[in-house]
Amino acid sequence: MPVHESPKKRMRQDERKRVVNKANRTSLRKEIKSYRELESGEASKAKYPSISSTIDRAAKKGIVHPRKASRLKSRLSRKTVKA
């Protein structure tokens, strides 16, 4: 355990960030899963901009790597194109 104040503060900050990041990552995964469960068609076309925006925000916050975000959007957009 840290002895000085600054490492103690850093531990508190890191724990708060970990909890927030975990919640964001979980919600992102749930949204992606719900999008994948949609039937190809108008529903997926209507929801694609929303999921794309969510993935971009996660990449901007550092929840997922920007290249992974791009890969996810590309794979999900294929479902939209098929419709």
C-alpha positions in Angstrom: 0.0 0.0 0.0 1.2 3.5 -0.7 2.6 5.6 2.0 2.4 9.1 0.5 -0.7 11.0 -0.4 -0.2 11.3 -4.2 -0.1 7.5 -4.7 -3.1 7.1 -2.5 -5.0 9.6 -4.6 -3.8 7.9 -7.8 -5.2 4.6 -6.5 -8.6 6.2 -5.8 -8.7 7.8 -9.3 -7.7 4.6 -11.0 -10.4 2.7 -9.2 -13.1 5.2 -10.2 -11.9 5.2 -13.8 -11.8 1.4 -13.9 -15.4 1.2 -12.8 -16.6 3.8 -15.3 -14.6 2.1 -18.1 -16.0 -1.3 -17.3 -19.6 0.1 -17.3 -18.9 1.7 -20.7 -17.4 -1.4 -22.2 -20.3 -3.5 -20.9 -22.9 -1.2 -22.4 -21.0 -1.1 -25.7 -20.9 -4.9 -25.9 -24.7 -5.1 -25.1 -25.5 -2.6 -27.8 -23.4 -4.5 -30.4 -25.0 -7.8 -29.4 -28.5 -6.3 -29.7 -27.6 -4.9 -33.1 -26.3 -8.3 -34.3 -29.6 -10.0 -33.1 -31.7 -7.7 -35.4 -33.0 -9.1 -38.6 -31.4 -7.6 -41.7 -33.7 -4.9 -43.1 -35.1 -1.5 -42.2 -34.5 -2.0 -38.5 -30.8 -2.5 -38.9 -30.6 0.4 -41.3 -32.3 2.7 -38.8 -30.1 1.6 -35.9 -26.8 1.6 -37.7 -26.0 5.4 -37.3 -26.7 5.0 -33.5 -24.4 2.0 -33.0 -21.7 3.6 -35.2 -21.8 6.8 -33.1 -21.6 4.7 -29.9 -18.5 2.9 -31.2 -16.9 6.1 -32.2 -17.5 7.6 -28.7 -16.0 4.5 -27.1 -12.9 4.8 -29.3 -12.6 8.5 -28.4 -12.7 7.7 -24.7 -10.2 5.0 -25.1 -12.5 2.2 -24.2 -11.6 0.4 -27.5 -8.7 1.0 -29.9 -9.6 3.2 -32.9 -8.7 0.4 -35.3 -10.9 -2.0 -33.4 -13.7 0.5 -33.6 -13.2 0.8 -37.4 -13.2 -2.9 -37.7 -16.4 -3.3 -35.7 -18.2 -0.6 -37.7 -17.1 -2.2 -41.0 -18.4 -5.6 -39.9 -21.7 -4.3 -38.7 -22.2 -2.2 -41.8 -22.1 -5.3 -43.9 -25.3 -6.4 -42.3 -26.9 -3.0 -43.2 -25.7 -3.3 -46.8 -27.2 -6.8 -47.3 -30.6 -5.4 -46.4 
